[in-house]
Amino acid sequence: SRSLEPAAEPAMPMGGLLDGPLLPVAVALVFIGAAAFIFLRDQSGDLRSMLAAAPSPANSLKTARAIARMYGDQLAQCIDYGLKQPRLRLHQGQRDGCAAQLSKLAKLGPSDTQLAHSLERMLDDVLALTALVADAGLLRKTAFSSQDPGHEEALELLWGTLQPSRLRQGGRISKDWGDIGFQGVDPATDFRGMGYLSLLNLLNLAQHRPAFCEQHIRTYMQPGNELTYFPFAITSINVTGWALDLLAEGACDAAILDGRGINVDAIHAIHYALFRHFVHTWQTERPASVMEFGRVQSKALADVKRMGVEKLLSLYN
């Protein structure tokens, strides 16, 4: 009798599973796997090569940026992804752990003392930059307080430096503040946006750039001169905001590492250079009145982002 078992299906030709639409997928997976193997194999060599470069601020920054790109998964807790280009940022307590991870990824051994030194220097630079950004942010958030003797002393020192032979009419609350570019009778209200840092930047200008301040107040603060007028103090406060934005974006990192130290003096230097460039732009743009302040500001900031903060500092410091 005939068997009732179903007939066997015809054997699939060898390679049939990879025929048709599955073939491109399989080939792609092979290439991805090979690329991943090569990448993981070469990562340690790339990191070692970067650490072997001559120690310098520029190489520290270049290495830190490359690490942020290459090891984002392993060092996610140390990467600032809020920036246009992710940057390595280290806070106190993270440095040693990051150093250990990077030493392992670079396969550093006991004989790699020079590479280990380069790694330590790079991490120290990143730690200092991160601290500076945090300190600047804290000073910005510190509101000017008339109840703080230190704040009041700094404000009176500002007036005395810019107007050394003149007493204000009316004392602390006075319309005379307008003569150095504040908007109202009490400068405290103008500091609200940029906090205590904006007063420190103003005071630094007055103490260390007296000729610039005197020329500005004499040239651009003349009453009734709409063709040249823009307020000194208010402009300085706005420039503090521009400096903080550039600092937070990482645009100042290279300039600060190449400069005179990773401290608030670096912010003062950037603030001064930005102010100088704004004045230069105001002169070349020849606005009809102070109502064009925003347009001139946009032009000046576009120039700075195009040339870079390092170039800006070389022009004005």
VENQUI-V545985 format. One record per residue. SS is DSSP state (H for helix, E for strand, L for the rest). OMEGA is omega in whole degrees, 0 to 359 (none if undefined). Layout:
ss	omega
SS	OMEGA
SS	OMEGA
This chain:
ss	omega
L	183
L	179
L	177
L	179
L	179
L	179
L	179
L	177
L	179
L	181
L	179
L	180
L	178
L	180
L	183
H	180
H	182
H	177
L	173
L	188
L	182
H	183
H	179
H	180
H	181
H	179
H	180
H	180
H	178
H	181
H	179
H	180
H	179
H	180
H	179
H	179
H	180
H	181
H	181
H	180
H	186
H	184
H	182
H	178
H	179
H	181
H	177
H	179
H	179
H	180
H	180
H	179
L	181
L	182
L	179
L	176
H	181
H	180
H	176
H	182
H	179
H	179
H	180
H	180
H	178
H	178
H	179
H	179
H	189
H	189
L	181
L	181
L	183
L	186
L	186
H	182
H	182
H	183
E	175
E	181
L	179
L	181
L	179
L	173
L	182
L	181
E	173
E	178
L	183
L	173
L	178
L	180
L	180
L	190
H	185
H	178
H	178
H	179
H	180
H	180
H	181
H	176
H	178
H	181
H	179
L	181
L	179
L	178
L	181
L	182
L	184
L	185
H	182
H	178
H	179
H	178
H	179
H	178
H	180
H	181
H	180
H	180
H	177
H	178
H	180
H	179
H	180
H	178
H	179
H	180
H	180
H	178
H	180
H	180
H	179
H	178
H	179
H	178
H	177
H	182
H	179
L	183
L	174
L	182
L	177
L	177
L	180
L	182
H	179
H	178
H	180
H	178
H	179
H	180
H	179
H	177
H	177
H	180
H	182
H	180
H	181
H	181
L	191
L	185
L	186
L	174
L	177
L	174
L	178
L	177
L	186
L	177
L	189
L	176
H	181
H	176
H	178
H	182
H	174
H	169
L	172
L	186
L	185
L	183
L	180
L	181
H	181
H	181
H	181
L	181
L	187
L	183
L	186
L	172
H	185
H	180
H	181
H	175
H	179
H	178
H	177
H	181
H	177
H	176
H	183
H	185
H	187
H	178
L	186
H	181
H	178
H	181
H	181
H	180
H	181
H	182
H	180
H	186
H	190
H	182
L	180
L	182
L	175
L	181
L	184
L	182
L	183
L	189
L	159
L	192
L	184
H	186
H	181
H	177
H	178
H	179
H	176
H	181
H	174
H	178
H	179
H	180
H	179
H	178
H	180
H	179
H	181
H	180
H	184
L	183
L	182
L	188
H	184
H	181
H	181
H	180
H	179
L	189
L	189
L	179
L	181
L	182
L	185
H	177
H	177
H	178
H	177
H	181
H	179
H	178
H	180
H	181
H	177
H	179
H	179
H	181
H	176
H	178
H	178
H	180
H	178
H	180
H	183
H	181
H	178
L	180
L	181
L	179
L	179
H	178
H	177
H	181
H	182
H	180
H	181
H	177
H	180
H	179
H	180
H	181
H	177
H	177
H	183
H	181
H	178
H	184
H	183
L	184
H	178
H	179
H	179
H	181
H	179
H	180
H	192
H	177
L	none
